């Protein structure tokens, strides 16, 4: 495919999820032959990978932070397994924060488009993205959640069975490290998701209140204009009645004067 088509396909994965099918069909109609068929075969993402794609396209620093923290975590784990000094705890905390930031961003971007992916599913997806050396799909074009990385993918070190001859020290190295790395602070993620949803709901309420106030103001203006027009009509009628009464009075005064002179 040409670079231009690649760019147009990238744009396809940026649209709101509900518009993907129509956008894909519209793109295919502009193409011919193999390129058209290639576009028609593109799969529609499920909601969680779609939300992860939005972070890649619209908050690249956050997405890159997930990948970087995963790489730093692998390096720290490898160093610890080899007996070298390594701050695995700090790397783990940085990894958790990067995941939490990505989940919060994905939830906010999804909410802006009217979607609500699960925070837990987002956390699992970003964790897999952070630890997988390679993905079956390009970044930004995910259609299915990537498979969770195992311990071997996490550390980059092949894991062999423990034999009776293995020192106990090796067992103790592997167990707490893998346990720490599997743990994720989902409370922070859920809290950020709630904050994003609460902010979106508050903004929705504010927009509805503004719209209602605008409708009330418009109705009040229309009502006031009607009252002004009615008062203007009443003023015209009153002026005409006054003029008729004045003319009648003038005529009566004139007739009285004529009658008095003729006596």
DRENPA-3360 file (N, C-alpha, C; in nm, 2 decimals, always signed):
BEGIN
1 = XXXXXXXX = +0.08/-0.12/+0.00/+0.00/+0.00/+0.00/+0.09/+0.12/+0.00 ~ +0.04/+0.23/-0.06/+0.11/+0.36/-0.06/+0.11/+0.42/+0.07 ~ +0.20/+0.52/+0.08/+0.21/+0.60/+0.21/+0.08/+0.67/+0.23 ~ +0.02/+0.73/+0.12/-0.10/+0.80/+0.14/-0.21/+0.71/+0.19 ~ -0.22/+0.59/+0.13/-0.33/+0.50/+0.18/-0.30/+0.46/+0.33 ~ -0.18/+0.43/+0.36/-0.15/+0.40/+0.50/-0.19/+0.51/+0.59 ~ -0.17/+0.64/+0.55/-0.22/+0.75/+0.63/-0.37/+0.75/+0.65 ~ -0.44/+0.72/+0.54/-0.58/+0.72/+0.54/-0.64/+0.60/+0.63;
9 = XXXXXXXX = -0.57/+0.49/+0.63/-0.60/+0.38/+0.71/-0.58/+0.42/+0.86 ~ -0.47/+0.49/+0.89/-0.45/+0.54/+1.02/-0.57/+0.63/+1.07 ~ -0.61/+0.71/+0.98/-0.72/+0.80/+1.01/-0.85/+0.72/+1.04 ~ -0.86/+0.61/+0.98/-0.98/+0.52/+1.00/-0.99/+0.47/+1.14 ~ -0.87/+0.45/+1.20/-0.87/+0.40/+1.34/-0.88/+0.51/+1.44 ~ -0.89/+0.64/+1.40/-0.90/+0.75/+1.49/-1.05/+0.79/+1.51 ~ -1.14/+0.74/+1.42/-1.28/+0.79/+1.42/-1.35/+0.72/+1.54 ~ -1.46/+0.78/+1.59/-1.54/+0.71/+1.70/-1.58/+0.57/+1.65;
17 = XXXXXXXX = -1.58/+0.48/+1.75/-1.60/+0.34/+1.72/-1.73/+0.32/+1.64 ~ -1.83/+0.39/+1.67/-1.96/+0.37/+1.60/-1.96/+0.41/+1.46 ~ -1.85/+0.49/+1.42/-1.85/+0.54/+1.28/-1.75/+0.46/+1.20 ~ -1.68/+0.36/+1.26/-1.58/+0.28/+1.19/-1.63/+0.21/+1.06 ~ -1.74/+0.14/+1.07/-1.79/+0.06/+0.96/-1.82/+0.15/+0.84 ~ -1.89/+0.26/+0.87/-1.92/+0.35/+0.76/-1.80/+0.42/+0.70 ~ -1.70/+0.46/+0.79/-1.58/+0.52/+0.74/-1.50/+0.42/+0.65 ~ -1.49/+0.29/+0.70/-1.42/+0.19/+0.62/-1.49/+0.17/+0.48;
25 = XXXXXXXX = -1.62/+0.17/+0.48/-1.69/+0.15/+0.35/-1.66/+0.27/+0.26 ~ -1.67/+0.39/+0.32/-1.64/+0.51/+0.24/-1.50/+0.51/+0.18 ~ -1.40/+0.47/+0.26/-1.27/+0.47/+0.21/-1.25/+0.36/+0.10 ~ -1.31/+0.25/+0.12/-1.30/+0.14/+0.02/-1.36/+0.19/-0.12 ~ -1.46/+0.27/-0.11/-1.53/+0.32/-0.24/-1.43/+0.41/-0.32 ~ -1.34/+0.47/-0.25/-1.25/+0.56/-0.32/-1.13/+0.48/-0.38 ~ -1.12/+0.35/-0.36/-1.01/+0.27/-0.40/-1.05/+0.17/-0.51 ~ -0.95/+0.11/-0.57/-0.98/+0.00/-0.67/-0.90/-0.12/-0.64;
33 = XXXXXXXX = -0.94/-0.23/-0.70/-0.87/-0.35/-0.70/-0.83/-0.40/-0.56 ~ -0.70/-0.44/-0.55/-0.65/-0.50/-0.43/-0.65/-0.41/-0.31 ~ -0.63/-0.28/-0.33/-0.63/-0.18/-0.22/-0.77/-0.17/-0.16 ~ -0.88/-0.17/-0.25/-1.01/-0.17/-0.20/-1.04/-0.29/-0.12 ~ -1.00/-0.41/-0.17/-1.02/-0.54/-0.09/-0.95/-0.54/+0.04 ~ -0.83/-0.48/+0.04/-0.75/-0.47/+0.16/-0.82/-0.39/+0.27 ~ -0.88/-0.28/+0.23/-0.95/-0.20/+0.32/-1.08/-0.27/+0.37 ~ -1.15/-0.33/+0.28/-1.27/-0.40/+0.32/-1.24/-0.51/+0.42;
41 = XXXXXXXX = -1.12/-0.57/+0.42/-1.09/-0.68/+0.51/-1.04/-0.63/+0.65 ~ -1.02/-0.50/+0.66/-0.98/-0.44/+0.79/-1.09/-0.47/+0.90 ~ -1.05/-0.52/+1.01/-1.14/-0.56/+1.12/-1.18/-0.43/+1.20 ~ -1.30/-0.43/+1.24/-1.34/-0.33/+1.34/-1.29/-0.36/+1.48 ~ -1.23/-0.26/+1.54/-1.18/-0.29/+1.68/-1.29/-0.31/+1.78 ~ -1.26/-0.39/+1.88/-1.35/-0.40/+1.99/-1.33/-0.27/+2.08 ~ -1.41/-0.25/+2.18/-1.41/-0.12/+2.25/-1.27/-0.09/+2.32 ~ -1.22/-0.19/+2.38/-1.09/-0.17/+2.46/-0.97/-0.14/+2.38;
49 = XXXXXXXX = -0.94/-0.22/+2.27/-0.83/-0.18/+2.19/-0.86/-0.05/+2.11 ~ -0.98/-0.03/+2.08/-1.01/+0.10/+2.02/-0.97/+0.22/+2.11 ~ -1.01/+0.21/+2.24/-0.97/+0.31/+2.33/-0.82/+0.32/+2.35 ~ -0.75/+0.21/+2.35/-0.60/+0.21/+2.35/-0.55/+0.28/+2.23 ~ -0.61/+0.26/+2.11/-0.57/+0.33/+1.99/-0.58/+0.48/+2.00 ~ -0.69/+0.52/+2.07/-0.71/+0.67/+2.08/-0.59/+0.73/+2.16 ~ -0.55/+0.66/+2.26/-0.43/+0.71/+2.34/-0.31/+0.72/+2.25 ~ -0.29/+0.62/+2.17/-0.17/+0.62/+2.08/-0.18/+0.74/+1.98;
57 = XXXXXXXX = -0.30/+0.77/+1.93/-0.31/+0.88/+1.83/-0.32/+1.02/+1.89 ~ -0.38/+1.03/+2.01/-0.42/+1.16/+2.07/-0.34/+1.19/+2.19 ~ -0.27/+1.10/+2.25/-0.19/+1.12/+2.37/-0.06/+1.04/+2.36 ~ +0.02/+1.06/+2.26/+0.13/+0.97/+2.23/+0.23/+0.97/+2.35 ~ +0.25/+1.08/+2.42/+0.34/+1.07/+2.54/+0.30/+0.97/+2.64 ~ +0.17/+0.97/+2.67/+0.11/+0.88/+2.76/+0.13/+0.73/+2.72 ~ +0.11/+0.71/+2.59/+0.12/+0.57/+2.53/+0.27/+0.53/+2.54 ~ +0.36/+0.62/+2.50/+0.50/+0.59/+2.50/+0.55/+0.57/+2.64;
65 = XXXXXXXX = +0.49/+0.64/+2.74/+0.52/+0.62/+2.88/+0.49/+0.47/+2.93 ~ +0.39/+0.42/+2.87/+0.35/+0.28/+2.91/+0.46/+0.18/+2.85 ~ +0.50/+0.20/+2.73/+0.60/+0.12/+2.67/+0.74/+0.14/+2.73 ~ +0.77/+0.26/+2.76/+0.90/+0.29/+2.83/+0.91/+0.23/+2.97 ~ +0.80/+0.24/+3.04/+0.80/+0.19/+3.18/+0.81/+0.04/+3.18 ~ +0.75/-0.03/+3.08/+0.76/-0.17/+3.07/+0.90/-0.22/+3.04 ~ +0.97/-0.14/+2.95/+1.11/-0.18/+2.92/+1.20/-0.16/+3.04 ~ +1.18/-0.05/+3.11/+1.26/-0.02/+3.23/+1.23/-0.13/+3.34;
73 = XXXXXXXX = +1.11/-0.18/+3.35/+1.08/-0.28/+3.44/+1.15/-0.41/+3.40 ~ +1.15/-0.45/+3.28/+1.22/-0.57/+3.23/+1.37/-0.56/+3.27 ~ +1.43/-0.44/+3.24/+1.57/-0.43/+3.27/+1.60/-0.44/+3.42 ~ +1.52/-0.38/+3.50/+1.54/-0.39/+3.64/+1.52/-0.54/+3.69 ~ +1.42/-0.61/+3.63/+1.40/-0.75/+3.67/+1.52/-0.84/+3.63 ~ +1.57/-0.81/+3.51/+1.68/-0.89/+3.46/+1.80/-0.87/+3.56 ~ +1.83/-0.74/+3.59/+1.94/-0.71/+3.68/+1.92/-0.78/+3.82 ~ +1.80/-0.78/+3.87/+1.77/-0.85/+4.00/+1.79/-1.00/+3.99;
81 = XXXXXXXX = +1.75/-1.06/+3.88/+1.77/-1.20/+3.87/+1.91/-1.24/+3.85 ~ +1.99/-1.15/+3.80/+2.14/-1.18/+3.78/+2.22/-1.14/+3.91 ~ +2.14/-1.09/+4.01/+2.21/-1.05/+4.13/+2.28/-0.92/+4.13 ~ +2.25/-0.84/+4.03/+2.30/-0.70/+4.03/+2.21/-0.60/+4.10 ~ +2.26/-0.49/+4.15/+2.17/-0.39/+4.22/+2.07/-0.34/+4.12 ~ +1.94/-0.34/+4.16/+1.83/-0.29/+4.08/+1.72/-0.25/+4.17 ~ +1.66/-0.13/+4.14/+1.55/-0.08/+4.22/+1.42/-0.13/+4.15 ~ +1.39/-0.26/+4.17/+1.27/-0.32/+4.11/+1.14/-0.25/+4.16;
89 = XXXXXXXX = +1.14/-0.21/+4.29/+1.02/-0.15/+4.35/+0.99/-0.02/+4.28 ~ +1.09/+0.07/+4.26/+1.07/+0.19/+4.19/+1.02/+0.17/+4.05 ~ +1.09/+0.08/+3.98/+1.04/+0.05/+3.84/+0.90/+0.00/+3.84 ~ +0.86/-0.08/+3.94/+0.73/-0.13/+3.95/+0.63/-0.02/+3.97 ~ +0.66/+0.07/+4.06/+0.57/+0.18/+4.09/+0.56/+0.27/+3.97 ~ +0.67/+0.30/+3.90/+0.66/+0.38/+3.77/+0.57/+0.31/+3.67 ~ +0.59/+0.18/+3.66/+0.50/+0.10/+3.57/+0.36/+0.11/+3.60 ~ +0.32/+0.10/+3.73/+0.19/+0.11/+3.77/+0.13/+0.25/+3.74;
97 = XXXXXXXX = +0.21/+0.35/+3.77/+0.16/+0.49/+3.74/+0.14/+0.51/+3.59 ~ +0.23/+0.46/+3.51/+0.21/+0.47/+3.36/+0.09/+0.40/+3.31 ~ +0.06/+0.28/+3.37/-0.06/+0.21/+3.33/-0.19/+0.29/+3.38 ~ -0.18/+0.34/+3.50/-0.30/+0.42/+3.56/-0.32/+0.54/+3.47 ~ -0.21/+0.61/+3.43/-0.23/+0.73/+3.35/-0.29/+0.70/+3.22 ~ -0.25/+0.59/+3.16/-0.30/+0.55/+3.03/-0.45/+0.51/+3.04 ~ -0.48/+0.44/+3.14/-0.62/+0.40/+3.16/-0.71/+0.52/+3.18 ~ -0.66/+0.62/+3.26/-0.74/+0.74/+3.28/-0.75/+0.82/+3.15;
105 = XXXXXXXX = -0.65/+0.83/+3.07/-0.65/+0.90/+2.94/-0.75/+0.83/+2.85 ~ -0.74/+0.70/+2.84/-0.82/+0.62/+2.75/-0.97/+0.63/+2.79 ~ -1.00/+0.63/+2.92/-1.14/+0.65/+2.97/-1.19/+0.79/+2.93 ~ -1.10/+0.89/+2.95/-1.15/+1.02/+2.91/-1.17/+1.04/+2.76 ~ -1.08/+0.99/+2.68/-1.10/+1.00/+2.54/-1.22/+0.92/+2.49 ~ -1.24/+0.81/+2.55/-1.36/+0.72/+2.52/-1.49/+0.79/+2.56 ~ -1.49/+0.85/+2.68/-1.61/+0.92/+2.72/-1.64/+1.04/+2.63 ~ -1.54/+1.11/+2.58/-1.56/+1.22/+2.49/-1.63/+1.17/+2.36;
113 = XXXXXXXX = -1.61/+1.04/+2.33/-1.67/+0.98/+2.21/-1.80/+0.90/+2.24 ~ -1.84/+0.91/+2.37/-1.96/+0.84/+2.41/-1.95/+0.69/+2.44 ~ -1.82/+0.65/+2.47/-1.79/+0.51/+2.50/-1.74/+0.49/+2.64 ~ -1.76/+0.37/+2.70/-1.72/+0.35/+2.84/-1.66/+0.21/+2.85 ~ -1.53/+0.20/+2.81/-1.47/+0.07/+2.83/-1.44/+0.04/+2.97 ~ -1.42/-0.09/+3.01/-1.39/-0.13/+3.14/-1.25/-0.09/+3.18 ~ -1.24/-0.03/+3.30/-1.11/+0.01/+3.35/-1.02/-0.11/+3.37 ~ -1.07/-0.22/+3.42/-0.99/-0.34/+3.44/-0.94/-0.40/+3.31;
121 = XXXXXXXX = -1.03/-0.40/+3.21/-0.99/-0.45/+3.07/-0.88/-0.35/+3.01 ~ -0.90/-0.22/+3.03/-0.80/-0.13/+2.98/-0.66/-0.15/+3.05 ~ -0.67/-0.18/+3.18/-0.54/-0.20/+3.26/-0.47/-0.32/+3.20 ~ -0.54/-0.43/+3.18/-0.48/-0.55/+3.13/-0.42/-0.53/+2.99 ~ -0.50/-0.45/+2.91/-0.45/-0.42/+2.77/-0.32/-0.34/+2.78 ~ -0.32/-0.24/+2.86/-0.19/-0.15/+2.86/-0.08/-0.23/+2.92 ~ -0.11/-0.32/+3.02/+0.00/-0.40/+3.08/+0.06/-0.49/+2.97 ~ -0.03/-0.55/+2.89/+0.02/-0.64/+2.79/+0.10/-0.56/+2.68;
129 = XXXXXXXX = +0.05/-0.44/+2.65/+0.13/-0.35/+2.56/+0.26/-0.31/+2.61 ~ +0.27/-0.29/+2.74/+0.40/-0.25/+2.80/+0.50/-0.36/+2.81 ~ +0.46/-0.48/+2.81/+0.55/-0.59/+2.84/+0.58/-0.68/+2.71 ~ +0.49/-0.66/+2.61/+0.51/-0.75/+2.49/+0.62/-0.69/+2.40 ~ +0.73/-0.77/+2.37/+0.83/-0.72/+2.28/+0.78/-0.68/+2.14 ~ +0.68/-0.76/+2.10/+0.62/-0.74/+1.97/+0.47/-0.76/+1.97 ~ +0.40/-0.69/+1.88/+0.26/-0.71/+1.88/+0.21/-0.77/+1.75 ~ +0.10/-0.84/+1.75/+0.05/-0.90/+1.62/-0.01/-0.79/+1.53;
137 = XXXXXXXX = -0.03/-0.67/+1.58/-0.09/-0.57/+1.50/-0.01/-0.44/+1.53 ~ -0.01/-0.34/+1.43/+0.06/-0.22/+1.45/+0.00/-0.14/+1.56 ~ +0.09/-0.06/+1.63/+0.04/+0.03/+1.73/-0.06/+0.13/+1.67 ~ -0.17/+0.16/+1.73/-0.27/+0.25/+1.68/-0.37/+0.18/+1.59 ~ -0.35/+0.06/+1.56/-0.45/-0.02/+1.48/-0.49/-0.15/+1.55 ~ -0.49/-0.15/+1.67/-0.53/-0.27/+1.75/-0.68/-0.30/+1.72 ~ -0.71/-0.42/+1.70/-0.85/-0.46/+1.69/-0.89/-0.56/+1.80 ~ -0.80/-0.63/+1.86/-0.83/-0.72/+1.97/-0.73/-0.69/+2.08;
145 = XXXXXXXX = -0.76/-0.71/+2.21/-0.67/-0.69/+2.32/-0.55/-0.79/+2.30 ~ -0.43/-0.74/+2.31/-0.31/-0.82/+2.30/-0.31/-0.93/+2.42 ~ -0.25/-1.04/+2.39/-0.24/-1.14/+2.49/-0.14/-1.10/+2.60 ~ -0.18/-1.13/+2.73/-0.09/-1.09/+2.84/+0.05/-1.16/+2.82 ~ +0.15/-1.08/+2.85/+0.29/-1.13/+2.84/+0.31/-1.22/+2.97 ~ +0.38/-1.33/+2.94/+0.42/-1.42/+3.05/+0.55/-1.37/+3.12 ~ +0.59/-1.45/+3.22/+0.71/-1.41/+3.29/+0.83/-1.40/+3.20 ~ +0.84/-1.49/+3.10/+0.95/-1.49/+3.01/+0.96/-1.37/+2.93;
153 = XXXXXXXX = +0.84/-1.32/+2.88/+0.83/-1.20/+2.80/+0.87/-1.08/+2.89 ~ +0.82/-1.08/+3.01/+0.85/-0.97/+3.10/+0.99/-0.95/+3.13 ~ +1.07/-1.05/+3.15/+1.21/-1.04/+3.19/+1.31/-1.05/+3.07 ~ +1.26/-1.11/+2.97/+1.36/-1.14/+2.86/+1.45/-1.25/+2.89 ~ +1.43/-1.33/+3.00/+1.51/-1.44/+3.04/+1.43/-1.57/+3.03 ~ +1.48/-1.67/+2.97/+1.41/-1.80/+2.96/+1.40/-1.86/+3.10 ~ +1.28/-1.90/+3.13/+1.25/-1.96/+3.27/+1.27/-2.11/+3.26 ~ +1.35/-2.17/+3.34/+1.37/-2.32/+3.34/+1.31/-2.38/+3.47;
161 = XXXXXXXX = +1.27/-2.50/+3.46/+1.21/-2.56/+3.58/+1.31/-2.56/+3.70 ~ +1.27/-2.55/+3.82/+1.35/-2.55/+3.94/+1.38/-2.70/+3.97 ~ +1.50/-2.74/+3.99/+1.54/-2.88/+4.02/+1.58/-2.88/+4.17 ~ +1.59/-3.00/+4.22/+1.63/-3.01/+4.36/+1.77/-2.95/+4.39 ~ +1.85/-2.95/+4.29/+1.98/-2.90/+4.31/+1.99/-2.74/+4.31 ~ +1.88/-2.68/+4.27/+1.87/-2.53/+4.26/+1.87/-2.48/+4.40 ~ +1.96/-2.37/+4.43/+1.96/-2.31/+4.56/+1.82/-2.25/+4.59 ~ +1.79/-2.25/+4.72/+1.67/-2.18/+4.76/+1.67/-2.03/+4.73;
169 = XXXXXXXX = +1.79/-1.97/+4.73/+1.80/-1.83/+4.70/+1.74/-1.80/+4.56 ~ +1.76/-1.88/+4.46/+1.70/-1.86/+4.33/+1.55/-1.85/+4.33 ~ +1.49/-1.95/+4.41/+1.34/-1.95/+4.42/+1.29/-1.82/+4.48 ~ +1.36/-1.77/+4.58/+1.31/-1.65/+4.65/+1.33/-1.53/+4.56 ~ +1.42/-1.53/+4.47/+1.44/-1.42/+4.37/+1.32/-1.41/+4.28 ~ +1.28/-1.53/+4.22/+1.18/-1.53/+4.12/+1.04/-1.50/+4.18 ~ +1.01/-1.56/+4.29/+0.87/-1.55/+4.34/+0.83/-1.41/+4.37 ~ +0.90/-1.34/+4.46/+0.85/-1.20/+4.49/+0.85/-1.11/+4.37;
177 = XXXXXXXX = +0.95/-1.13/+4.29/+0.96/-1.04/+4.17/+0.84/-1.05/+4.08 ~ +0.81/-1.18/+4.05/+0.69/-1.20/+3.96/+0.56/-1.16/+4.02 ~ +0.55/-1.18/+4.16/+0.43/-1.13/+4.23/+0.42/-0.98/+4.22 ~ +0.53/-0.91/+4.24/+0.52/-0.77/+4.24/+0.48/-0.72/+4.10 ~ +0.54/-0.78/+4.00/+0.51/-0.73/+3.86/+0.37/-0.76/+3.82 ~ +0.31/-0.87/+3.87/+0.17/-0.90/+3.84/+0.07/-0.81/+3.90 ~ +0.11/-0.75/+4.01/+0.02/-0.67/+4.09/+0.00/-0.53/+4.02 ~ -0.12/-0.48/+4.02/-0.15/-0.35/+3.96/-0.24/-0.27/+4.05;
185 = XXXXXXXX = -0.21/-0.14/+4.07/-0.30/-0.06/+4.15/-0.43/-0.02/+4.08 ~ -0.52/-0.12/+4.08/-0.65/-0.09/+4.01/-0.74/+0.01/+4.08 ~ -0.71/+0.03/+4.21/-0.79/+0.13/+4.28/-0.76/+0.27/+4.23 ~ -0.64/+0.30/+4.20/-0.60/+0.43/+4.14/-0.66/+0.44/+4.00 ~ -0.66/+0.33/+3.93/-0.72/+0.33/+3.79/-0.87/+0.36/+3.80 ~ -0.93/+0.28/+3.89/-1.08/+0.30/+3.90/-1.11/+0.44/+3.94 ~ -1.03/+0.50/+4.04/-1.06/+0.63/+4.09/-1.04/+0.73/+3.97 ~ -0.94/+0.72/+3.89/-0.92/+0.81/+3.78/-1.03/+0.80/+3.68;
193 = XXXXXXXX = -1.08/+0.67/+3.66/-1.19/+0.65/+3.56/-1.32/+0.72/+3.62 ~ -1.34/+0.70/+3.75/-1.46/+0.77/+3.81/-1.45/+0.92/+3.79 ~ -1.33/+0.98/+3.82/-1.31/+1.12/+3.80/-1.34/+1.16/+3.66 ~ -1.29/+1.09/+3.56/-1.31/+1.12/+3.42/-1.46/+1.12/+3.39 ~ -1.53/+1.01/+3.43/-1.67/+1.00/+3.41/-1.75/+1.11/+3.48 ~ -1.70/+1.14/+3.60/-1.77/+1.25/+3.68/-1.75/+1.38/+3.61 ~ -1.63/+1.41/+3.56/-1.61/+1.53/+3.48/-1.69/+1.54/+3.36 ~ -1.70/+1.43/+3.29/-1.78/+1.42/+3.16/-1.93/+1.44/+3.19;
201 = XXXXXXXX = -1.97/+1.38/+3.30/-2.11/+1.40/+3.34/-2.14/+1.54/+3.38 ~ -2.05/+1.60/+3.46/-2.07/+1.74/+3.50/-2.07/+1.83/+3.38 ~ -1.98/+1.81/+3.28/-1.98/+1.89/+3.16/-2.11/+1.87/+3.09 ~ -2.16/+1.75/+3.08/-2.29/+1.72/+3.02/-2.40/+1.80/+3.08 ~ -2.40/+1.80/+3.22/-2.51/+1.87/+3.29/-2.49/+2.02/+3.26 ~ -2.37/+2.07/+3.26/-2.35/+2.22/+3.24/-2.40/+2.25/+3.10 ~ -2.37/+2.17/+3.00/-2.42/+2.20/+2.86/-2.57/+2.20/+2.86 ~ -2.63/+2.10/+2.93/-2.78/+2.09/+2.93/-2.84/+2.21/+3.00;
209 = XXXXXXXX = -2.78/+2.26/+3.11/-2.83/+2.37/+3.18/-2.82/+2.50/+3.09 ~ -2.70/+2.51/+3.02/-2.69/+2.63/+2.93/-2.79/+2.63/+2.82 ~ -2.82/+2.51/+2.77/-2.91/+2.50/+2.66/-3.05/+2.53/+2.71 ~ -3.09/+2.48/+2.84/-3.22/+2.52/+2.89/-3.23/+2.67/+2.92 ~ -3.12/+2.73/+2.97/-3.12/+2.87/+3.00/-3.14/+2.95/+2.87 ~ -3.07/+2.90/+2.77/-3.09/+2.97/+2.64/-3.23/+2.96/+2.58 ~ -3.29/+2.84/+2.60/-3.43/+2.83/+2.56/-3.52/+2.92/+2.64 ~ -3.50/+2.93/+2.77/-3.58/+3.01/+2.86/-3.56/+3.16/+2.82;
217 = XXXXXXXX = -3.44/+3.20/+2.79/-3.41/+3.34/+2.75/-3.48/+3.37/+2.62 ~ -3.47/+3.28/+2.53/-3.53/+3.30/+2.40/-3.68/+3.31/+2.41 ~ -3.74/+3.23/+2.49/-3.89/+3.23/+2.52/-3.93/+3.37/+2.58 ~ -3.84/+3.41/+2.68/-3.87/+3.54/+2.75/-3.87/+3.65/+2.65 ~ -3.77/+3.65/+2.57/-3.75/+3.76/+2.47/-3.87/+3.76/+2.37 ~ -3.91/+3.64/+2.33/-4.03/+3.63/+2.24/-4.15/+3.68/+2.31 ~ -4.17/+3.65/+2.44/-4.29/+3.69/+2.51/-4.28/+3.84/+2.53 ~ -4.17/+3.90/+2.56/-4.15/+4.04/+2.58/-4.18/+4.12/+2.45;
225 = XXXXXXXX = -4.13/+4.06/+2.34/-4.16/+4.13/+2.21/-4.31/+4.13/+2.18 ~ -4.38/+4.02/+2.22/-4.52/+4.01/+2.20/-4.60/+4.11/+2.28 ~ -4.55/+4.13/+2.41/-4.61/+4.22/+2.50/-4.59/+4.37/+2.45 ~ -4.47/+4.39/+2.40/-4.44/+4.53/+2.35/-4.53/+4.56/+2.23 ~ -4.54/+4.46/+2.14/-4.63/+4.48/+2.02/-4.77/+4.50/+2.06 ~ -4.82/+4.42/+2.16/-4.95/+4.44/+2.21/-4.97/+4.58/+2.27 ~ -4.88/+4.62/+2.35/-4.88/+4.75/+2.41/-4.88/+4.86/+2.30 ~ -4.80/+4.84/+2.20/-4.79/+4.94/+2.09/-4.93/+4.95/+2.02;
233 = XXXXXXXX = -4.99/+4.84/+2.00/-5.12/+4.84/+1.93/-5.22/+4.91/+2.02 ~ -5.22/+4.88/+2.15/-5.31/+4.94/+2.25/-5.29/+5.10/+2.25 ~ -5.16/+5.13/+2.24/-5.13/+5.28/+2.24/-5.19/+5.34/+2.11 ~ -5.18/+5.28/+2.00/-5.23/+5.33/+1.88/-5.38/+5.35/+1.89 ~ -5.45/+5.24/+1.94/-5.59/+5.25/+1.96/-5.63/+5.36/+2.05 ~ -5.56/+5.37/+2.16/-5.59/+5.48/+2.26/-5.57/+5.62/+2.20 ~ -5.47/+5.63/+2.12/-5.44/+5.77/+2.06/-5.56/+5.80/+1.96 ~ -5.60/+5.70/+1.89/-5.71/+5.72/+1.79/-5.84/+5.76/+1.87;
241 = XXXXXXXX = -5.86/+5.68/+1.98/-5.98/+5.71/+2.06/-5.98/+5.85/+2.12 ~ -5.86/+5.89/+2.16/-5.84/+6.02/+2.22/-5.86/+6.13/+2.11 ~ -5.81/+6.11/+1.99/-5.83/+6.20/+1.88/-5.98/+6.21/+1.85 ~ -6.05/+6.10/+1.85/-6.19/+6.10/+1.82/-6.27/+6.18/+1.93 ~ -6.23/+6.15/+2.05/-6.30/+6.22/+2.16/-6.27/+6.37/+2.16 ~ -6.15/+6.41/+2.12/-6.11/+6.55/+2.11/-6.19/+6.62/+2.00 ~ -6.20/+6.55/+1.89/-6.27/+6.60/+1.78/-6.42/+6.62/+1.81 ~ -6.48/+6.52/+1.88/-6.62/+6.53/+1.93/-6.63/+6.65/+2.02;
249 = XXXXXXXX = -6.53/+6.67/+2.11/-6.54/+6.78/+2.21/-6.53/+6.91/+2.14 ~ -6.44/+6.92/+2.04/-6.43/+7.05/+1.97/-6.55/+7.08/+1.89 ~ -6.61/+6.97/+1.83/-6.74/+7.00/+1.75/-6.85/+7.04/+1.85 ~ -6.86/+6.98/+1.96/-6.96/+7.01/+2.06/-6.95/+7.15/+2.11 ~ -6.82/+7.19/+2.13/-6.79/+7.33/+2.18/-6.83/+7.43/+2.07 ~ -6.79/+7.40/+1.95/-6.83/+7.49/+1.84/-6.98/+7.50/+1.82 ~ -7.05/+7.39/+1.83/-7.20/+7.39/+1.81/-7.26/+7.47/+1.93 ~ -7.21/+7.46/+2.05/-7.26/+7.53/+2.16/-7.24/+7.68/+2.14;
257 = XXXXXXX = -7.12/+7.72/+2.10/-7.09/+7.86/+2.07/-7.18/+7.92/+1.96 ~ -7.21/+7.84/+1.86/-7.30/+7.89/+1.75/-7.44/+7.91/+1.80 ~ -7.48/+7.82/+1.89/-7.62/+7.82/+1.94/-7.63/+7.95/+2.03 ~ -7.53/+7.98/+2.11/-7.54/+8.09/+2.20/-7.54/+8.22/+2.12 ~ -7.47/+8.23/+2.01/-7.47/+8.35/+1.93/-7.60/+8.37/+1.86 ~ -7.67/+8.27/+1.82/-7.79/+8.28/+1.74/-7.91/+8.32/+1.83 ~ -7.90/+8.32/+1.96/-8.01/+8.35/+2.05/-8.04/+8.50/+2.05;
% end
